[in-house]
């Protein structure tokens, strides 16, 4: 069924894949060109990581207490042309992308209580979206919206991913490869919501594609829904 069909008023596109695959940038640009909303769920885990690590909270009971007391207030823009993340009133759009947050996000995102807390918020944002929405993360098709209209698994070779990450962070590629292997292992082997490619997901390999080619392939998949 074509996405422009009037019988389909709001589409939910689930996008999963490893870091450095182009998943975030490609899906965000595709959402912009399609006129869809966009939700980066990984940023939500980064926001929680920033909040808890700033307070040096890494004990499960203390984390649970913080979440239960609603100490964290999110403000998230789903407009792909104006992405903004506010944590308790502070614009943290840039700081959540720092290497310090990246190093700690796997620890907090592996905790069931953190995932349950964010799952509720993610589903609320999706169900209340004023428009079709592209939702990007690592467990979108398997956990967040298993009934999504389309599931896309964006991937790329290990080398391509590391090269992109090194350029983005202005780091030595050898160190990026080491960090990438560690994070991939954590994301794929964790007991709770591991990163995996679902049987009903369409793979989009961006290894040999330019950014624009990747976006065009993505849009083509959506238009064929």
C-alpha positions in Angstrom: 0.0 0.0 0.0 1.4 3.4 -0.9 2.1 5.7 2.1 0.2 8.5 0.4 -3.1 6.5 0.4 -5.7 8.5 2.3 -6.7 5.4 4.3 -3.3 5.6 6.1 -3.3 8.8 8.0 -0.4 8.2 10.3 2.5 5.9 9.7 5.0 4.7 12.3 8.4 3.8 10.9 10.6 1.8 13.3 14.4 2.2 12.7 17.0 0.1 14.4 20.7 -0.4 13.9 24.2 -0.1 15.4 26.0 3.2 16.1 27.8 4.7 13.1 25.6 3.1 10.5 24.0 6.4 9.6 20.8 5.4 11.3 20.2 8.7 13.1 21.2 11.2 10.4 19.6 9.3 7.5 16.3 8.6 9.2 16.1 12.2 10.5 16.7 13.7 7.0 14.3 11.2 5.5 11.7 12.2 8.0 12.3 15.9 7.1 11.9 15.3 3.4 8.8 13.2 3.9 7.2 15.8 6.3 7.1 13.3 9.1 7.9 13.8 12.8 11.1 12.2 14.2 11.9 10.7 17.6 15.5 9.8 18.5 15.0 7.4 21.5 18.8 7.1 21.9 18.9 10.7 22.9 16.5 9.9 25.7 18.9 7.3 27.1 21.7 9.8 26.8 19.6 12.4 28.8 19.0 9.9 31.6 22.7 9.0 31.5 23.7 12.7 31.8 21.4 13.3 34.7 22.4 10.3 36.7 26.1 10.5 36.0 26.2 14.2 37.0 24.8 13.2 40.3 27.1 10.1 40.5 24.1 7.8 40.8 24.9 4.3 39.7 23.1 2.3 42.4 19.9 0.6 41.2 17.9 1.6 44.3 19.0 5.3 44.0 18.2 5.3 40.3 14.8 3.9 41.0 14.2 6.5 43.7 15.2 9.3 41.3 12.8 8.0 38.6 10.0 7.4 41.0 10.3 11.0 42.4 10.1 12.4 38.9 13.4 14.3 39.3 13.9 14.1 35.5 11.8 16.4 33.3 12.1 15.9 29.5 11.3 18.4 26.8 11.8 16.8 23.3 11.2 18.2 19.9 10.0 15.8 17.3 10.4 18.3 14.5 13.3 16.9 12.3 14.3 20.4 11.2 14.5 21.7 14.8 15.8 18.9 17.0 16.1 20.0 20.6 16.5 18.1 23.9 15.9 19.8 27.2 16.6 18.2 30.6 15.0 20.0 33.6 14.9 23.2 31.5 18.5 23.0 30.2 19.2 22.5 26.5 21.4 19.4 26.5 21.3 18.8 22.7 25.1 19.0 22.4 26.3 17.8 25.7 24.5 14.4 25.4 26.7 13.7 22.3 30.0 14.0 24.2 32.3 11.0 24.6 31.8 11.1 28.4 28.0 10.4 28.0 28.7 7.8 25.2 31.0 5.8 27.5 28.3 5.5 30.2 25.1 5.2 28.2 25.4 1.4 27.7 25.4 0.9 31.5 22.2 2.8 32.2 20.4 1.7 29.1 20.9 -1.9 30.1 18.9 -1.5 33.3 15.3 -2.7 33.1 13.9 0.1 35.3 15.4 2.7 33.0 14.1 1.0 29.9 10.6 0.7 31.4 10.6 4.3 32.4 11.6 5.5 29.0 9.4 3.0 27.1 6.3 4.6 28.6 7.4 8.0 27.6 8.4 6.9 24.1 5.1 5.2 23.4 3.3 8.3 24.7 5.2 10.6 22.3 4.5 8.2 19.4 0.8 7.7 20.1 0.3 11.5 20.5 2.3 12.4 17.4 0.4 14.9 15.2 1.8 13.3 12.1 3.4 10.2 10.7 6.6 9.5 12.7 10.0 8.0 12.2 11.2 6.4 15.5 14.9 5.6 15.7 16.8 3.5 18.3 18.0 0.0 19.1 14.8 -1.8 20.2 12.1 0.1 18.3 10.8 -2.7 16.1 11.2 -5.4 18.8 9.9 -3.6 21.9 8.8 0.0 21.5 6.5 -0.4 18.4 6.4 -4.1 17.4 3.3 -3.3 15.3 5.1 -0.5 13.3 4.0 0.0 9.7 7.6 -0.5 8.5 10.7 -1.7 10.2 14.1 -0.7 8.8 17.4 -2.0 10.1 20.1 0.4 9.1 23.6 -1.1 9.1 27.1 -0.6 7.6 30.4 -2.4 7.7 32.6 -2.2 10.8 35.2 -0.1 9.0 32.6 2.3 7.5 31.0 2.9 10.8 34.3 3.5 12.6 35.5 5.9 9.9 32.3 8.0 10.2 32.5 8.0 14.0 36.1 9.0 14.0 35.4 11.9 11.7 32.4 13.0 13.7 34.3 13.0 17.0 37.7 14.0 15.5 39.3 10.9 17.1 41.8 8.3 16.0 40.1 5.5 14.1 41.9 2.7 16.0 40.5 3.9 19.3 37.0 4.3 17.8 37.2 0.7 16.6 38.0 -0.5 20.0 35.2 1.5 21.6 32.8 0.4 18.9 33.5 -3.3 19.4 32.9 -2.9 23.1 29.6 -1.1 22.6 28.4 -3.5 19.9 29.1 -6.4 22.2 27.2 -4.7 25.1 24.3 -3.8 22.9 23.9 -7.2 21.2 24.5 -9.4 24.2 22.5 -7.6 26.9 19.7 -9.7 28.3 17.2 -6.8 28.1 16.1 -5.6 24.7 19.3 -6.5 22.8 20.1 -4.9 19.4 19.0 -7.4 16.7 17.7 -7.5 13.2 14.1 -8.8 13.1 12.9 -11.1 10.5 10.2 -8.6 9.4 12.7 -5.7 9.2 14.2 -4.5 5.8 17.9 -4.1 5.9 19.4 -0.9 4.6 23.2 -1.2 4.2 24.8 2.2 3.9 28.4 1.1 3.6 28.9 2.0 0.0 26.2 4.6 -0.2 26.5 8.4 0.0 24.4 10.2 2.5 21.9 11.3 -0.1 21.7 7.8 -1.7 21.0 6.4 1.8 18.2 8.9 2.4 16.7 8.2 -1.0 16.7 4.4 -0.4 15.0 5.0 3.0 12.3 7.2 1.4 11.7 4.6 -1.3 11.1 2.0 1.4 8.6 4.2 3.1 6.8 5.1 -0.1 6.3 1.4 -0.8 4.5 0.8 2.5 
